[in-house]
């Protein structure tokens, strides 16, 4: 007969697997899923091998990964000159892109989020560059905002902002993946060794 606890063990392994995938696919909250998987596993085991101290350590690592994700993405964006409004619109664009392409199996959500986020950031930074004063006075006093040199400069500024955003995002993803592997190691050590 199949016991209910076995179902919870399977659910915990599924959550942990999705957590590892989530560390590489930004739509899924990787470390949070790993923590939930460890919690379900501990509960199914009666908190015998994994107790609250281990779950607390895993929760702290989850918060650190979340903070690193947000912080590194924002720092990469700000360092390259992106504005806070552009970053916020980029997040909204990523959400909209993820929803619009979620009908494409497996990778649609990820691709949609990436395209939406990067497109929104580039557009906002391009508009911001168009409206920015060149000499500290009013925007484009005595210059033509649609001249080829200004258009090229605006495109370059927007592209720099996107590169900073993507660089920060990739660094955050690497940190999140490393923390996820640490969490997986701690879980395995406590559960099986």
N, C-alpha and C positions, 0 to 999 in steps of 0.2 A: 504494500500500500504506500502511496506517495504521501509523505508528511508535508504539512504546511510550511515547516521551517525550511525544507528543501527549496520550495518555491521562493522564499525570501532570500536564500543564498544565491539562487539563480538571478533574482532581481538585483541583488547587490553587485554581482559580477557584471551584469549588463550596465548598471550605473557607472561602475568604475571604468569599464571599457569606453563608454560614451564620454566619460571625463577625460580619458587620455586623448580620444579623438577631438574633444572640445578644446584641448590645449593647443591643437593645431588648426582647428576650424573656429574662427572667432565668434560664430553665432552661438555655439554651445558654451555654457559656463563650466569649463573643464574642472578646475579645482573644487568647485561647489558640488559637481556631480560625483567626484571621487569621495568627497566628505560624506555626501548622502549615502553612497554605496557602502562606505565603511560603517556608517551608523546603522543601516539596515542589516549588514552582516553581524555587527555586534549585538543588535537586538535579537536576531535569529539565533545567535549563539548564547543568549542569556547574559551578555556582557562578561563572559568568563575569560576569553582570551584577549579581547579588546574592551578596555574600560573607558571611563570618562576622561582620565588623564590623557590617553592616546587620542581620543576624539577632540579634546581641547587643543592639543598640539596640531592636529590636522586642521582644526578650525582657524587657528592662528596663521598657519601656512596659507589657507584659503584667503584670508583677509589680506595677507601680504601680497599674494598673487594678484588679487583684484586691485589693490592699490598700485602695484607696479604696472599693471595693464593700463590703468587710467593715467597714472603719472608719466610714464615713459612716452605714451602716445601724445599727451598734451605737451610735454617738454620738447619732444621732437618737432611738433607743430610750432610752438612758440619760438623755439630757437631759429627756425627758418623764417619767422616773421608772420606767421598766420595769426589772425585775430580770433578772439574768443567767440565772436558771433559766427565766424566761418567754421570754427571747430564744432560748435553746436549744430549748425546747419548740416555739416558733414555727417554728424551722428544721425540726424533725422534722415538725410539722404540714404545712408546705409540701411536704416530700418525700412524705408520705403522700397529700396532696391531689393532687399531680402524678401519682403512680402511679395513684390511683383514677380520675382523669379522663383518663388518657392514651389511652383508647379513643376519645375524641372527637377527630376529625381537626383538625389544625393548632393550634387554640386551647385544647383540653382540658387539656393539661399546664399551660399558663400560668394558666388560670383556676383549675384545681385547686390549683396551688401558692399562688396568691394567697388563695383562700378558706381553704385549710388553715392557712396561715401566720397570717393575720389573725385567724381564729377561735381558733386555739390561743393566740395572744398575748392576745387580749381575755379569754378564759376564765381564763388563768393570772393575769392582772392583776386580774381581778374577785375571784378566790379570794384572792389576796394582799391585796387591800384589805379583804376580809371578815375576814381573820385579823390584820390590823395593829392594834396598840393605838392608841387614840385619844388617850390622855393620858400615854403613856410607861409605863403600868403593864401589867397583864395585858390581853389582848385583850377588849374589850367589858365591862370591869368596870363594872357598874351600868347598862349600856345594852343595848338589844335589837338584836342584829345584823340582824334581819330587819325592823326598823322601816322605814317608807317613806323616811324621810330618809337612813338609812344605806344602804339599797339604791340610792337615787339617787346618793349620793356615791360608792359603790363603782363604779357604772356609769360615772360621770363620770371617775373615776380610770382605769378600764380603757380608756375611749374616748380619753383624753388620751395614754395610752401607745401605743395603736394609731396615733393621728395622728402622733406623733413617729416611730414606726417607718416608717410610709408616707412621711413627709417625708424621712427619711434615705435610705430606699430610692430614692425618686425622684431625689434629689440624686446618689446613687451611680450610678444609671442614666444620668443626664445626663453625669457625668464619664466613665463607661465609654464612652459613645457618642462623646464628643469625643476620647478617647484612641484609640478604634477608627478614627475618621476620620483622625487623625494617622498611625496605623500604615498605613492604606490609602494615604495620600498619600506616605509614605516608600517604601512598596513600589512604587507606580506610578512615582515619581521615579527610583528605582534600576533598575527593570525596563525602563522604556520611554523614558526621556529621556536 
